[in-house]
Amino acid sequence: MIPRSVLGTVIKDQLREFESLEDSVPRSVFPEISSYKGTSAFVIKGLRRCGKSTLLKQIIRAKFENNFYYFNFDDERITGFKSEDFQTLMEIFIELFGERRNVFFDEIQNINGWELFINRILREGYTVFITGSNANLLSRELGTHLTGRHVDIELYPFSFTEFLRACKIKLPEKGLYSTQERALFSKKFREYFENGGMPELVVFSNTAVLTQVINDIIQKDIVSRHNIRKPVELKAVLKFLIANVANPITYRSIINNFGIKSINTIQKYIGCAEESYIIFTTHKYERKIKRFDKNPKKVYCIDNGIMMKNTPNINEKKGVLLENLIAIQLKRLGKEFYYYKGKTNAECDFVIVDDKQAMQACYELNESNISREIKGLTEAMGQIKAKQGIILTLYQEQQLTRSNKKIIVKPAWQWLIENEPRK
């Protein structure tokens, strides 16, 4: 058990650190969370250092000022914290601050038995907000012990709209842009395109976060939790995946590159990376669901800045960076999307079946690629019976018609602004 004196010191130190957090950039998910009035635990999941703790502070300032308990379980001073320590923690909270009914816990999935404790304090009438950076641990325990008693939301690094807010740039109303605004948004998009949206980078110009976050994920979220015996090999595989964003990846290609003998090991590495939110994958579009797992998956990275910092020469692959950015936004929107590759090898970057929409990401349309981009797009549109397709570019804007199908070409920055979740 953790000594009471240690817990008391940690509580006070963490509260001081928490209150010093910068909270100047409103997140797009904030209205949904702050308006929540249910009795279930509100769970905020996402990549390490993507702003979850700062979001908690924004919620507290809006609704629970001077009426909350806060604790961060990602603290080396509480190594060895057991489920029985939860009771002591609550007792110390009451001793220090009196009776309060709103609790905020960061990275609680680090502690075995946390879900039973949360279930108990929910029954006692507490309002509970939780953050976590491991999708599998959170989902498994929530599904087992908090069924019907939790509401989940995923937080990502800054979207382009949030990035503009951080830069103190006001968005125009009704989607109408002046010439000056178009020039400004295009310029800021180039910055966002290359630097990404990690809050510490955008707000504090802390470039070190782009490498530190990978090291933290490997050490804290993967190696220590999954008994990984070769962390150097794991890191090499992770960087290989990030370097091959937007390419279909097979287990065989990884085995050939690293000499790993077991496919199970590769599956474990990829699964752990996805659980920690640093990458995500998408399937090839197939009409027959049983064929999904037989095709290579495409891999995407959660942030362009992380890609740029950890992958040599990736800045030369402008099309890959643009495709990754669009994939992140679709993920942020909660869309289920696929990539398309037909029998003639025609390709389309994104197929969103539920919306009957097909999309291409093309940094610049020109004579050498326009036929290929349109062929892949229209072929995918035909497969899902879409009447309209989209090609997202750096700056180009026009409308095309091919085989009675309407194709809209527009700047990616404009699409990102227009498709901001929960505005």
N, C-alpha and C positions, 0 to 999 in steps of 0.2 A: 504493500500500500504506500501511497505517496504521503509524506508527513504533512500535517495540516499547515505548518508554518511555510512549507514550500508552496503549497497550493495558494495560500493567501498572498505570498509574494508574486507568484506568477499572475494571479488575477489582477492585482494592482498594476504590475508592469505592463501587462497586455492591454489593460484599459487605457493607460496613458498613451501607449503606442497607437492603439486603435483610434483614439480621439484626435491624434495628430495626422491621420490619413487625409490626403488631398481628395476632395469630393466635388470638384468643380464641373465635371463633365456629366450631364444627365444621360443615363442609358435609356435606350429605346424601350427596354422591358420594364422600366421603373413604374409607369402607370399601372400596368397589369399587377405587379407585385404589391404596390402600395395600396391598391384598392381592394386587395383580397380580405375578405371578412369571414372566411370559413374557420372550422375548428381542426383542420388537418395540419400536419407539418408541411411547411413550404420549403422545398428542397431546391437549391440553386447549384447546378452542376456545371463543371467546365474546366478548361485548362488552368494549370497553375499560373498565377500572376496575371490573369486576364481581367481582374477587377472585381472579384466576388466579394472580398472584404469591404472594399469601398462602396459597393452597392448596398451591403448591409448597413453601413454608416448612413447612406442617403435615406434608407428606409427608416432608421432610428430617428434621424433628424426630422423626418416628415411626420412621424406618428408616435414615437415612443421616447421622446427626449426625457431623460432622468427617470425612466421607468422600464429599465431593462437590465438583464445580466448578459455578459459577453465572455466567451472563452474560446481560445484557439488551441486545438489539440495537436497542431503541428509545432511542437515546442520540445526541444531536447531535454528540458528540465523535468518533464513529466514522463520520460521513458519508463515504462513499467506500470503505467496507469492501468488499473484493473476495473472491471465493472462495478466492484464494491466501492470504488473511489467516487463514483457519481453522487452517492448519498452525501459523502463528506463535502464534495464540491458545492452542492446545493445548500448545505448547512452554512458554509463559509460565506456564500453569497448573501444569505439572509442576515448573518452576523454583521457583514460589512455595510450592506446597503438597505437593510430592511426588506419587507415583503414586496416583491415585484413579480408581475405575472407574464413578462415577455422575455424569452431567452433566445440568444443568438449564438450558434456554435459553428466555428470554422473547422473544416477537415475532421469532422467527428468520426468518419469511417475508419480512422486509424485505430480505434478502440474496439476490441471484441465485446459484443453484447450491448453496443450503443443503442440498437434499435429497441431493445426491451426497456431501456431507461427512457427513451423518447416516448414510447407507448405509454409508460406509466405517468409521465408528467402531462401528456396530453389528456389522459383520463382525469388528472387533477385540475384541469382547466387552464393550463399554461398555453400561451401563444408561442409557437416554436418556428424558428427559421434556421435552416441548416445549409452549409455549403460543403461541397466535396469535389475532389479532383480525380476520382476513380469511378467510372461508370458502372463497372461490374460489381464492385463491392457495395455500392449504394443500391443498385437495382436488386441485387440478390436479397439483401437484408430487408429492404423496403417491401419487396414482394412477398417475403415470408411472414414478416411480423407486423407490417404496417399497411396491409392490404386495405385500400379504401380510406386510409388515414394520412395520405400524403399527396401533395400537388407538386409536380416537377416542372422545372424550367431550365434550359441550357443557356449559359452565358458564353459569349465568344469574345475574342479581342475586338477592338473598336470596328464597327462598320464604317463605310465611307461617310455616312451621315453623322455618326458620332465623332469621327475624325474631324469633320468640318466644325462641329460644335466645339471641340477641343481647341481648334484654331480660331475660335470666336468669329466664325463666318456664318452669317444669317442665310437661311435657305429661303428662296423665293416662294411666294404663294401660288397655288394653282398650276405649278409646273411650267410657268412661263419664264423664259430666261432672256435677259438683255445680252447684247454683244459683250459687254464688260463681264457679266456674270459667267457667260460661257467660257471666256478666256481664263477667268479666275478658277472656275471649277476644273477645267482641263489641266491647268498648272498644278493645282493641289492634288488632282488625281494621280499625276505622275509621281508625286511624293509618296502618296499612299500606296500606289502600285509597287514601289520598290522597297519602302520602309515598313509596310504593314501597319497593324493597328494595336500592337501591344501597348497598353496604357502607360507603362513606365517609360517607354521610348517616346511616345507622342507627347506626353505631358512634361517629362523631366529630361528628355534627350539621353536616356540611359541605354546606350547600345549594348551594354554588357548583358542585359536581360535576355537578349536573343540567343546567347550561348548558355547562359546560366540555367535557363528554363529546361533545356534538354538534359543538362547534367543533373538537375534536381529530379526530373521525371525518372531518369534511369536509376538514380540511387534511392530515392524515397518512395517512388510509386511502383517500381518494377523489381529491381534487384532484391530489396529487403523483403518484399511481400511475396515474391514468387520463387524464391530460392534459385535465382539465376546463378549458375556457376561460372559463366564466362561473360562478365559485364563488358569487356572490351569488344568481344564478338557481337554482343547485342547492340552496342553503340554503332559499330560498323554497319550492321544490317539496317539500323534505323536511318543512318545517314544515306545509305544506298537507296532506301525507299524514298526519302525526301528528294534525292538527286534525280529520281525517276518519276517524279510527279507527272500525272497525265498520261503515263504509259501503262499499257496492260502488263501486269507483273505475274509471273508464274513462280511457284515454289521451286521449279527446276532451275530457273534463271538465278535464283538466290543461292541454291546449292552449288551451282557451277562457279559462281563468283567467290564463294567463301569456303567451299569444301566442307560444308556441313552435311553430315551423313543422314540425319534424321529429318524427315518432313515434319514430324511432330514438333521438333524444336523450332522450325521456321514458323509454323502455325502459332506456337506459343509466343514467339517474339512479336509477330504482327498483332496478335490478339491483345497482348499487353500494351502495345503502342496505341492501339485504338481505344482501349479502356482509359488511358491517360489523356486522351483527346489531342494528342500531338499530330495524329494522322486520322484519316477516315477513308473508307473504300466504297466503291460503287460497282455494281454488276453490269455486265453486258445485257442489253435489252434482248429478251427472248419471249416469244409468245407462250412457250411451254415452260412453266415454272421449274419443272424437274431438271431442265438443262442449265439453270442459272449457275450452280456450283461447279459445272464442268468447264466453264470459260474463265480466262484470266480476269482478275479484277483490276480496275484502275485505282491508283492511290493518290490522295491529295493531302497536302499539309495545311494545318489550321491557320497559318499566317504566312504571308509573303515575306515579311521581314525575317522570320526564322529561316525560311528557305534561302534567302539571299545571303544571310550571315554564315550558314552552315554548309553551303553547297558551292564549290568552285565553279566559276563560269556560268552560273545559272542566269546571271543578268543578261547574257547573250540570247537567252531563250525567251524572248518577249511574249511569244504566243503561249508558252507554257505558264508563265506568270499570270497572264490574263485569264486563261482557263481556270487556273487554281483559284483566282479571286472570285470568279463567277460561281465555282463549285462551293466555296465557303458561304457565299450569300444564299445560295439555294439551300444549303444545310441550315443556315441561320433562319431561313423562312420555314423550315420544317418540311421542305419538299422531298418526296421520294423520287429520285431521278436515276437514270441509267445512261450508259454510253451505247452508241449504235455502230455496228459494223456489218454491212450487208455482204451478200455472196460475191458481189463484184468488188469488194474491199472499199466501197464507199463508206465514209465515216461521218458521224455526227457526234459532237461533244456531249450534248445533253438532250435526253428525252424524258419529258415529264408527262407520264401517261394520264394521270388524273386530270391534268389541265389541258390535255391534248395539245401539247406545245413541244416544239423541237427548237434547239438553240445551238448556234455555233459561236465560238470565241475566236476571233481572228484579229490580230493586232493591227494589220493593215490589209485591206482588200486591194488586190492589184491584178494585172492581166495574167500573171503566172499562177494565181491561186483561186480566182473567183469561180471558175468553172468547177473545180474540185469542191470548194466549200458549198456551192449551191447544189451540186449533185448529191452530196451526203445529206444535206439538209432536206431537200425535197424527197429523197428516198425514205428518210426517217419519218417525214410528215405523212407519207403515204401509208407507212406501216401502222401508225396510230390514228390515221384519219384526221390529221390536223389541217385546218384551213389556213393557218398563219404560222410563219416561222420567223425567227429573229437571228440576226447576225450582229454580235456586239464587237465593236472595234475601239481603237483609241480615240478617234475623232470624227470618223466619217458618218454621214447621215443621209439616207435616201430610201426610196421604196422601189421594190422590184416585183415583177410578176413572172413566174415561170410555171408552165403547165397548169394555168388557172389557179396557182397557189400564190398567195401574197407573202412577200418577204420584206420585213422591216430591218433596215440597217440603221443602227444608232450608236452613239458613243456609250461606252460601258459606264462612265460616270453618271450619265443621265439615267440609265436603267437601274443603277444601284440606288440612286436617290428615290426614284419612283417605286422601287420595291424594297423599301425599308420596313422591316417587321414592326408591328405595334407602334405606329408613329404617335 
